[in-house]
Amino acid sequence: MADMRVTIAGVEFANPIIAASGTFGFGREYMEFYPLSTLGGISCKGITLKERAGNPPPRIAETPSGMLNAVGLQNPGVDYFIKHDLPWLKTQGTKIIANIAGNTQEEYCEMAEKLSDTDVDMIELNISCPNVEQGGVQFGTSCASVGGITAAVRKHCKKPLMVKLSPNVADIAEIAQAAEEAGADALSMINTLTGMRIDIRTRRPVIRNNTGGLSGPAILPVAVRMIWQAASRVKIPIVGMGGISKWEDAVELMLAGASALQVGTAFFLNPYAPVDILKGLADYLDQNNMASVTELTGKIQAW
């Protein structure tokens, strides 16, 4: 069997399959299906400085080949996570990534400092959040804002820092380069695309927030394209996500340039998705006489 280990920013994962933030909670529900050590890692539900109740319902809706969500980062806050969730997670035999989100640079930096003194293996910087200091513009939508928030957090972060990129930009390669130059150790991409649906009977948007993040198989081609573009520009590793539902998708993203993968929306349809993907990926490597899963990364043969 091929060696499934991958190393991202100095952190060794037993395999490249990581549970994506927001779809796996803090893992307690899924341990009823399989040991969490089956996964290479868990990117925990996004946490904020203080507890958040999230957006009012309805806040999730199905779409063709995907779903819209505007949950609003419902979470218990970073201090609760450190005290109650992290100690349990660290007994599960997998790598733990803390995903942080905020409205100001100060919030991000304070969380990075708090988490730097814990046992998390990596911090994932979710910059697809409104920046209230700049009129509500997302941190992740310009090179200047991406570089600014990454550089600020880097000064306070002692852990490997992975920046999660928004696809709602004009040039993803420029954004990726800005994060790298500002001190990111790795990138994760892509976050959800902004979408909207309308109920034609009520004439209201199907979710209370009006717009939401589109995820699921529908966005896979966008993820493949953006990872390929970013990988051609940066030298730091990329953790790919966006529409992965089967092992073939995983292979595709790795060929495009991803070194590891995050599986998200697929959990809602099939809680065993990462197990199935991991088996299919291992079989593919064996059938193609590959000694290590790392041999797949960036091996696209572009025309």
N, C-alpha and C positions, 0 to 999 in steps of 0.2 A: 504494500500500500504506500502511496506517495506521502511524503512528509507534508502535513497540513499546517505547520507552524508558520506564522508571519510575525515580523517585528515592525511596529509602528512607533516612531519617535523614541526608540530605546525600550519600548514595552513589548515583551514577547507574548503573543496570543497563541493558545493551543491550536486554534484554527481561525480562518478569516471571517467567520460568521458572527456578527454582533447584533444584538437586539437594538433596534433604533429607538431613540428617545421619543416618548409620548405614546408609544403603542404597547409597551411592555410594563408600564407602571414601574414598580420597584421589584418586580419579579415574583412576588409571593403567589399570585394567582396561577402562574405558569408552572411552578414547581410541582403542581399536581399532575402535570402531563409527563415531565421528564426532569432529570436532575439539571439544575442550571449550569453545572459544569460541562454539559453537552455543548454549550455555546462558547465561542472564543471570548466573548465579553458582553456586557450589558451597558448600554448608554441609558442612564436612568431618566425618568420623566423630568422634563425641564423644571428647574427649581429657581425661585426668585429669593430676594433678600428677606421679604416678609411673606407670610401666608397669603395665598390668593384663592378666591372662591371661583374664579373663572367667569366666563360669559353666561348669560341666561340661555336656557334652551328655547327652541331647538338649536343644537350646535354641531350636529353631525348629520350628513345626508349622503345617500348613495347616488352615484353618477354612473354613466356608462363606463365600464372598465375602471372604476375607481370610487373615490369618495371625497366629499368636501368636509372640512372640519374647521371650526372656530371655537375650540374649547376654552381658549383664553388662559392657558397656563395655570390651570387649577393645580395647586400643590401646597404642601404644609409649610414651606419656607426652609431656608438653608439650615437654620439651627436645629429644627426638628429632624431634618434628614440626617444630619451628622450624629445626633444623639440616638435616634430610634431606628432608622433604616440602614445606615451604612454598617454598623457593627454586625447586623444579621447578614447583609450582602457579602461581607468579607469572609463569611464562613462557607460560601457556596462554591468555592473552587473555580471562579472565573474572574476575569479582569473587570473592574468597575470604573466606568467613565461618568463623571458628574457633568451634566449638561446645565449650563447656567444662562439665565436670561434676565435682562434688566431694562429700565427706562432711562438710566443715566450712566455715564462712565463710572461715577462714584459707586453705584450699586454693583456693577460688574467687578470693580476692583476690590471692594470689600468682600464679596463672595469668594473671589480668587484667593484672597489672603486667608480667609477662614478655612477653605478647603485644602490649601497648601499644607496645613498642619494636621491633616487627616491621612487615612490610609487609602484614599482614592488613587487609582493608577494613572488617571489622566483627566484633564478638564476640557470639556467641549464648549466652545464659546458660540452660543446661538445668537447671531447678529441679525436675524430676521424679526427684529422687534422695534417698535416705534421709539425714536429718540425724542423725548419730550423737550429736551433742551434745544432741539433744532426744528421745532414746529411739527413734530410728529413724523418726520422722515425716518425710514428704517436705517439702522446703522450699516446694513449690508448692501446698500444700493449705489454707492460711489466709492471710487478708489480712496479718496480722501477720508471718508468716514470709516471705511474698513481698516485702513492703515492706522487711523487715529485710535480707534477702540482697541485694536490688537496691540499696538505699542503701549497703550496705557495699562492694559491688563497684564501684559508681559512683565512689566516692572513689579507686579505684585504676585505673580504666579510662579511657584517653585516646582510645580508639576509640569509634565509635558502638556503643551497647549495645542489643541486642535480647533481650528476655526470652521464653523459650519456655514457654508455659503448659500445665499439665496439665489435662485435662478431668475428672479425678476429683475434682470439687469441687461444692459445693452451688450457688454463684452465680458463674459465670464473669465476669460484668460487674464485680462487686465486686473480684475478683482482678485483672482487667485494670486497673481504676482504681488499685488499690494499687501496681501496678508502675509505672504512669505517674507517680503522685505521688512515688514514690521515686527517679525519675530515669531510667527507661527511655526510650530514643529511639524504640523500635519494639517490637512484639510479634510473636511467631510462634506460631501455634496452628492445630490442636490437636495435642498429643502423643498417644501411644497411650492407649486405654482399658484398664483392667485386666480381664483375662479368664482363663478356665481351661477346659481340656478334660480328660476322663478316658477312658483306654483301657479299654473294658468287658471286654476279655479278661484284661488283667493287673490291672485295677482300680487302676492307678496313673495319676497325672497324665501327660499326653502330653509334658510338658517337665519337666526335672529340678528346676527352680525352683518347681514347682507352679503358680504363676501367671505370667502374662506380659503383654506389651503387645499389644493387639489393634489391627491396622492393616488397610488395604485398603478396597475399595469399601464394605464393611459399615458403616464409620463415617462415610461422607460426610454423611448427614443430620444427624448430631450436630455435625460440623464446621460445616456451613452455619448451623445454629441458634446455635451458640456464637459464631461470627464476627459474625453479625448482632447478637446481644446485646451483645458487647463493643464493636462499632463504634458503637453508639448511646450509649456511655458515655465513650469516650476520643477524644482528638484526634490522638494519635500514629498512624502507619501500622501496619497489620496485614499480616503475611505469612501467608497462609492455607495450610493443609495438612490432610490427613486424608481419604483415600479417593479422591484424584484419579487417574483412570486414562484419561480421554479429555478432549477439548477442551470438551465440554459441561459437565463437572464444573468445569473451570477458570472458565468463564463464570459458573457458578452461585456459586462462592465469591467472585468479584470483585463480582458484583451484591450479595452479602450484606455486603460491606464490605472485602474484601481488596484491597490495593494491588499485591501480588505474590504468588507462589505457590511452594510447595515440593512437588516430586513425589518420592515415596518408594517404597512397596511395588510400585508399577507397574513399576519397573525389573526386578523378578525375573521378571515375566511377559513383558515386552517392553522390551528395553534401549533401543529407539528411542522409547519413550513420550514423552519431552519434545519430541522433534523433531515427532512426530505432533500433539501437543497444541499446540505453537507454530504449526504450519501451520493447524490448524483454527481456532485463536483469531484468527489474522490474517485468514482467509477470512471469519469471522463479522463482524469489524469492518468489512471492506470491503462485505459484503452489507448491513450496516446503516448504511452511510455515516458511520462514525465515523472521525475523523481521528487519534485517539490511543487507545491501550488504557486510558489513565487515565480516559477517559469512562465506563468500565464500573463503576468502584469506587463501591459504595454506592447504585447506581441501582435497587435493588429498589423495586417499587411495592407496598408491603404493603397488605393489606386493612384 
